[in-house]
């Protein structure tokens, strides 16, 4: 059963920032942090702040330990697999204007096709 929890505004600001950084919903970010916090408390094998710093580009990934590198790669792969909202909006506007929406394998401009399924 879902539960409501009150969190301070400064905590929610952090949650929203990290959710955006990692392409997660607010609820997904909170759940993710809960799981990571529990795992870290029981593990002690890596420092998640270092992983976040590497994701933000503030720490060279060669400086991560083996366990940190694995966690970083998982987070990086997940993040790169999703287009950010700004990118989705950009291409939706281009499609609405009838402009190209990307390149094919040969480097040729691709135009979005209207959905003709009815």
C-alpha positions, 0 to 999 in steps of 0.5 A: 500500500502506498504511503504519504511522507512529508519531506522538507523543501530542501530535501525535495529540491535535492530529490528533484535535481538527482531525479533529473540527473538520473532520468528518474521520477521523483518517486523513483529517485526516492526509492532508488536512494532508499535501496542504495542507502540500505545497500551502503549501510550493509556493504561499505565497499564504495562511496556513492558520492564519488559515483555521483561526482563521476556522473556529473563529470566532476570526477574522472572514472579512472579514480573509481574503485572496482565496485564504484566503477560497476555502479557508475557504469550501471547508472551511466548506461541507464541515463544514456538510454533515455532521452531527456525531456528537453530533447523530446520537446525539441524533436516534437517541435521539429516534427510539428514544423515538418523539419528533420528529426534526426539522421539515418545510418548514412548521415541523411536527414530523416523526417518524421512520418505522420502516424497514419494508423487509424 
